[in-house]
Amino acid sequence: MLSCKTPKQKFHSKARTSPYPGSKVERDQVPNDKVSWLVEWEDYNPVEYTAGSVLAGPKWADPLIGAKNFSPKFNEMDGQVERKSQTGFYIVENGRPRNPEGRTGIVGRGLLGRWGPNHAADPLITRWKRDSSGNKVTHPVSGKNILQFIAIKRKDCGEWAIPGGMVDPGEKLSATLKREFSEEALNSLQKSGTEKEEMEKQLNRLFNQDHFVVHKGYVDDPRNTDNAWMETEAVNYHDESGETMDNLHLEAGDDAGKVKWVDISEKLKLYANHAEFVWLVAEKRGAHWSEDPDFACHDVAGNKE
């Protein structure tokens, strides 16, 4: 059996794709050998783009750099806005934060509200796949139990993803995880009365069960720019018996188009680097991932390491 390392890209790739999401804006092409800021590139002159929805000044967005009464404290807790990066210290150049993972081919904020890190939380909810008799289902080739997770289909791009969303200023991570899952996978915003009370009861059971932090840091997200980027803390909550989730009815809401249980395997194609998060959970739980008898990890591009 081959030893297995975490599947990880050497360079962000989805953060260099064109056109930029929700627009016709093309990024400057950034080859792998020019991603790093340590590599000099005098001719690098990326296009500036910030979406109109951000420039309109919603409460979740920063003003323009240089705007009156806007003096962001980068690399610090700025009032209730967390501007520290989970990757460590980042450079601020000409008043703008610089993406710690390198060039993306576009400057400004794109669709992201904050200059610098934009913090999110992703609750990865899992259970064992079971047959009609309640027995765990094993994969016929690997012989390992099959793990399932709750996936949503994003309305903005149509890709399947882990439910999740942005951490509100001053909000605790645990509260964000619970809120985003209930809004996107249970349509909690449309619930009331006894139905909502029962849902809350089951949610508390779920979020008090076994869990571990899958990932904490930078996300290779197609919305990233040279000056604004996504970071997340992905946390796995596992319903070992499956009883808790049996009492919760999945219903797409908020930013989700659809929601369903998905079998975990190497064939998954998910938004950003969510496939990597799911792989890490499968590894942690000793679940099925690959049909390859000489089990090998795959990076998110599908190449064996």
N, C-alpha and C positions, 0 to 999 in steps of 0.2 A: 504494500500500500504506500502511496506517495504521501509525504508530509504535506500539510496544507497551510498556506499562508492566507491572511485576509486579502480578498481581491481588492486591489486598490490601483487607481490610475496614477501614472506618473505626473500627468498634466491634466488640468481640467479641460474637458472637451465640449460638454453641453453649454458651457459658458462662452463658447466661441462660435456657436451655430448661428446661421443667418437664414432668413431675415430675423431681426429681433422680434420676440413674441408680441403679437397684437399690432404689428406694424409692417411696413415695407422697407424699413431701414436695414441696410446691409452693413455688417461689421467689416472692418479692415481684416483681411485674412492674416492670422497670426500662426506661423508654423511652430511646431513643437520646440524647435531650437531657439525661438525668440519669445517664448512665454515668460521665462524668468526675467525679472527686473534687473538681475545681475548681468544680463547680456545687453550690451550697448546696441541701440538701434536708433540712429540719428534721424532716419526717415519716417519713424513711427508717428503718424498723425491721424489718430482715430476720429471718427465722426462723433459729434456731441448729440445726445438724445435723452430727453426726459419726457415721458408720456404726459399728455394733456391732463389726464386724470390726477397726476401728481402735482403738476404746476397749478392746478385749480385750488390747491391749498387745503385739502381735507385735514382733519385733526390728526390723522395718523402719519402725516407727511411733514418733513422739515421744510423750512423756507429755502430760498436760494442762498448759496454761500455769498456773504457780503450784504445780505438783507439787514435792514434796520432791526436792532434788538435781537439779532440772532448770532450768538457767540458760542457755538457748540464746544463742549469739553471732550474732545476725542480721547480715546483710551481711558476714559473715566466713567463713573456713574454720574450722569448729567441730570440732576434733579431726579425724576422718576424714569428717565430714559437711559437704558443700559447701552453705553457706547464702547464698552470694553469688548474685545474679541476673545472668543474661546480658543483662538489659535495663538494668542499672545499679543505682544505689542505690534502695531502696524504704523507705517510711516505716513505722515501728513505732508503733502507737497503742494505749495501754492494754495494753502487753505483747504485742500481736498484730501480725504483719506485715499490711500493706495491699496488696491486689492492685494492681500498678502499671498495669494496663490499665483499672481502674475497677470499678464496682459490678457484682455478679452476682445480687443478690437473696437471698443466703444467706450466713450466717457459720458459723464452725467449720471443719472440715476435710473434711466429706463422706467420700469414699472415699480421700482422699489421706493418706499417712502423716506427711508433714512439714508443720510450720507454715512458710509462705513458699514458696519455690521447691522443686518436686519435679523432679529432673533425670532426663531419659530420653535414650535414643539410638535413632535410627531408621535402619537400613541400607536404602538404596534401591538394589536390585540391578536392573540393566538389561541388555538385549541387543537386537539388531536382529531383527525378525520376518523369517523366511526361508521360502522355498517349498521344495518337495520336492527341488529341485536345489541348494539351498544359497544361492540368490540373495536379496538383500534385497528385501522386499516394499514397494512404494511405494503411497501412497494415490492412488486414481484421480482425486480432485478436486484435492488440494493438490500432488500430485506429489512429496511428501516421503516419505522412508523412515519406516516405522512402527516405533516403539520399544515394547518390552514391559518390564514390571517385575513382580517377584514380589509378589503380594498375599496376605494371609491374611484369613480371615473370623473376626472376634473372637467368642469364646464369650460374652462378657459382654453384648454389644449386637446381635450379628448383622451388624454393618457390616463392609465390606471396608476394609482398612487396610494400611499399610506395616508389615512386621514390626518389632518394637521392644520396648523395656522399660526398666525403671528402672536407673540406674547405682548399683551397690552402693557403700557407703562405702569409700573408698580405692581404688576400681577405676578403671583408666584407661579413657578413652572408647573407644579402639580395641578393648580387650578386651570391653567391653559390646556394641559393634556386632557383633562376631564371635559372641559367646556368644548373644545374642538371636536372631540370624539362624539359627544352627545349631539352637537349641532349638525355635523356632517353625516354621521352614520345612523343616527336615531331620529333626526328631524325634531330635536327637542324644542326648538323655538315655536313649533306648532302644537305643543302638548300643554295640557293644563289639568287642574283638578286631580282626581284620584289616579288617572293615568300617568301624570307627571310625577306624582309622589312615589308610585311603584317603580317607575323608571329610575328615579334618584336612589331608591333603596338598593336596586340591583347594581347600579353604577358604583355606589359606595363599596359594595361587596367586591366588585371586579377590581377597583383601583386600590383596594387594601390587600389584594392577593400578591402572590409571588411576582416580582418584577426586577428588571435590571436595565441599566443604561447601555444602550446598544452603540450609540454614537453621540459625540459631543464636539461640535466644531463646524468647519466649513462644509458647504454643500455645493456640488457642481451643478448649479441651477442655470437654466437658459436665460433667466432674468438678470443675472449678474453683469456688472460693468466694471470698469477700472476703478470706480469710486464708490460703488455700492454692491454689497454681496449678501447672500443668504448664509446664515448659520443656524443650526438646529441642535436640539437635544432629543434624540429618538429613544423612547423607553418602551420596553416590551412588558406587557401585562399578559400573563398566561393563565387561562382558565383550564386547569388540569383535568377536572372532571367534566367540563362542558356544561354543567348545570346552570351556572350563572348566565351564560350567553343564551341558553335555551329560553330564558325568561325575558330576554330583550329582543324586541322585534326590529330588525334592520329596516331603515327607511331613509332614503337619500334626502338630504336637506342642505340648506345654506349653499356652499360652493360645489356640492357634489351633484353629478348628473345621475349616477347609479351607485349602488353599494352592494357588495356580495362577499361571501367567503371564497377564498381562492387557495387552491392547493399550492404549496411551496415546492418549487423545483428550479433547476438551472434554466429552464425555458422561459422564465418570467421576464417580461419587458415592462419596466416601470419608469415613472417620471423621475427626472434628476438622477441621483444615485441611490434611490430607494431599494433597488435590487440588491445592492451591497448590504444595506441594513437587514434585509430579509435573510440573506445568506448567513450573516453573523448570528441571527436568532436560530436558524436551523442548526448551525454548528454548535451553539451553546446548548440546545435542547437534544442534540444527538439524533436529529430527524433526517429524513431523506432529503437529498439535494440533487445528486447526480446519478445517472444510470451507468456511468463509466465504472466498471469493476475496479480499475486502478484509479480510484477517486482523485480527481484533480480539480483545483479551484479554477474559476474563470473570472477574468476581470469584467467590468461592465460592458466592454465591447465584444465579449464572447470569446476572447482568446485565452487559451490555456497558459498558465504561468510556467 
